[in-house]
């Protein structure tokens, strides 16, 4: 058996697309229609006041038992053994330029009748393993934001076995490419990495339920980030640009969103593909009902409003103020490919057809949450009693509602609201969050009543507005967890914005 050693010159692989290079259409106030392939994707002008958002086929669901999956390694779990070991070593190395891969447990071999073909195939296999490892790492770990591609030098041996050659990669040295437009050097990378980690610890996410926390994250990004239409500013493709500079493109929005979801324990992944035909990045979120939903915080951030048209959408959802004529699955199309030379794509979960939905949501009304399943609307303790809700284009969209019964001062916690969204008419109980004594305010008296309810000395009937008002954690029971949450809610430690 003949054995020889081969070395291959550095193979350079670069990211095929910087996702922000083809910007998502920015919906400006000075246009009434924005066309993408002759399809109107927004109906908005300076004269149009949009106070109430209407979902598509919305089904609101609140569950106490959360569906769980470790999305901090969602794509890692799609990798082969070789790719996982490479992924682990690159991530563990941190922001450094050169990484010598420990080949223990990594087997990359090829067999061919020709020595040159055998070697080329082994190198190609190594390249694909590195590509998939870095692709999964890019999507699982938004803090891995310095990669602009890579090069690698493989070493190996060629063994003659009968009429064939067997080639084995015995060593890999990977050099991470750095985009000097956004990073001066690896010291700069480390400084920016530390800044993002520190910033993450300071961002407050409000709410108790998963739905409320996601809304808080969506709103935080909309209020603090600006989309860079010029594509010229530094770090616009990463979380440093998003969270520190407040200026980024879709990658920054989606990756910052995932980082905050990871911190809050909310299953969330980033998705690469096309949005309205242009390169785009967004998120998918797993809710407590075990279903996956689309969430696009880039598109929800508009010039003068925070929109919820792309908030927990299903594949069949039609966005009312944007792509109102087509299902979301034809607007957001995942590809799962970051490197153009990749032979394998990431696999995404199946979306729910229906939206998780917010039913109706008034962005400027503060704390209002619709629960279609239980037929109750929760309003916040600071919501003015005589707040006026204006629905624009009600006739066009087939929407009718009368909010006067919510806030007429005659007993908010016992009022009802009838809503028609063009498909169904539903009557809701209206409950001021935490107000279980129906006094039209949320205060320490309610806290005392909640404590009494926990001890069964105070009856709060199931199915009434008072019950829902007291069920702060939305788990179908009034207990000590609600007492703790109500106490924090009263003093403003937690909010539901």
Secondary structure, DSSP 4 states (H G I P E B T S, - for coil): --EEEEE-PPEEEE-S--GGGSPPPP--TT-SEEEETTEEEEE--TT----EEE-SSB-----SS-----GGGTTGGGS-HHHHHHHHHHHHH-S-SEEEE--TT---EEEESSHHHHHHHHHHHHHHHHHHHHHHHHHH-TT----SEEEEEEEEEEEEETTEEEEEEEEEEEEE---TTT-SSHHHHHHHHHHHHHHHTT-----SSHHHHHHHHHHHHHHH-EE-TT--STTTTSHHIIIIISEE-HHHHHHHHHHHHHHHT--EEEEEEEETTEEEEEEEEE-TTS-EEEE-HHHHB-SS-B--TTEEE-TT---TTSSTTS-GGGTEEE---SSTT-SS----PPBPSSB---SEEETTSSSEEEETTTTEEEE-TT--TT-----TTHHHHT-EE-GGGTSSSS-GGG-EEEEE-SS-EEEEEEEETT-TT-SSS-SHHHHHHHHHHHTTSS---TTSHHHHHH-TT-SSS-SHHHHHHHHHHHTTSS---
